[in-house]
Amino acid sequence: MGGFSNVLNAKVEEQLNANKVETDLLIFQTVQDFVSWNKRGLLLHFKPEGFETIRAGAKDKDGAWIAMNTNPLFYGTNTEHVMLDDVPRSALDFLKLQFKGKLISAYPA
């Protein structure tokens, strides 16, 4: 079944709540759902052959999940409206009052 992670997550959560899990393998665009399910003890840990060659940031150390790819998110700034010294350098910089009500964020997919 295909779809967006936020929709499929809700379907999996329904299965978990009903104690009728139909899903045995998930491939999501995001990792946070797997992290959450693992904290709740809901995932089977499995380390396939070559697991040790996968970089640490792209897998759960115990084999709960593996990221198939990673896509960095970059910040874009309209320099006609933001002075060079005020350009955000980290996510926390976007919390400054000067950006309140002025940010545009696209769905990461």
C-alpha positions in Angstrom: 0.0 0.0 0.0 1.4 3.4 -0.9 0.8 6.8 0.6 2.2 9.5 2.8 3.8 8.5 6.1 1.4 10.6 8.2 -1.6 8.7 6.7 0.0 5.3 6.8 1.2 5.9 10.4 -2.4 6.5 11.4 -3.5 3.2 9.8 -0.7 1.3 11.6 -1.7 3.0 14.9 -5.3 1.8 14.3 -4.0 -1.8 13.8 -1.9 -1.6 17.0 -4.8 -0.2 19.1 -7.1 -2.9 17.8 -4.4 -5.5 18.5 -4.8 -6.7 14.8 -1.6 -5.9 13.1 -1.7 -6.7 9.4 1.5 -5.0 8.5 4.8 -6.9 8.6 7.1 -4.5 6.7 7.0 -0.7 6.5 8.8 1.6 4.2 8.2 5.3 5.1 9.5 8.6 3.9 10.3 9.5 7.5 12.1 7.7 10.4 10.4 9.3 13.5 7.5 6.8 13.4 10.0 3.9 13.7 11.8 5.6 16.5 8.5 6.1 18.4 7.3 2.5 17.8 10.7 1.2 18.9 10.5 3.2 22.2 7.2 1.5 22.8 8.7 -1.9 22.2 6.6 -2.6 19.1 9.3 -3.5 16.5 11.1 -6.7 15.9 14.8 -6.1 15.8 16.7 -7.6 12.9 20.2 -7.1 11.7 20.7 -8.3 8.1 24.0 -9.3 6.7 26.2 -6.3 6.3 24.4 -4.3 9.1 27.7 -3.2 10.6 28.6 -1.4 7.3 25.6 1.0 7.5 26.6 4.3 9.1 25.3 4.8 12.6 23.1 7.8 11.8 21.1 5.7 9.3 20.0 2.8 11.5 18.9 1.9 15.0 21.9 0.3 16.8 19.8 -2.7 17.8 18.3 -3.3 14.3 14.8 -1.8 14.8 15.0 0.2 11.6 17.3 1.2 8.8 17.0 4.4 6.7 17.2 3.5 3.0 18.3 7.0 2.0 18.8 10.4 3.7 17.7 13.7 2.2 19.0 16.9 3.8 16.8 19.9 4.1 18.3 23.2 3.2 17.2 26.7 4.2 16.3 29.3 1.6 16.2 33.0 2.4 15.0 35.9 0.3 18.0 38.3 0.6 15.8 41.2 -0.5 14.0 40.9 2.8 16.6 39.5 5.2 20.0 41.2 5.7 23.1 38.9 5.4 23.8 39.1 9.1 20.2 38.0 9.9 20.1 34.9 7.6 19.2 31.9 9.8 22.2 29.5 10.3 20.2 26.9 12.3 16.6 25.8 12.8 16.5 27.7 16.1 17.3 30.9 14.3 13.8 30.7 12.6 12.3 31.3 16.1 13.4 34.9 16.1 10.6 37.4 16.2 11.6 38.9 12.9 10.4 35.7 11.2 7.1 35.3 13.0 4.3 34.8 10.4 6.8 35.0 7.5 8.0 31.4 7.1 7.1 29.1 4.3 7.7 25.4 4.8 7.0 22.7 2.2 6.2 19.1 3.1 9.6 17.3 3.0 8.5 14.7 0.5 
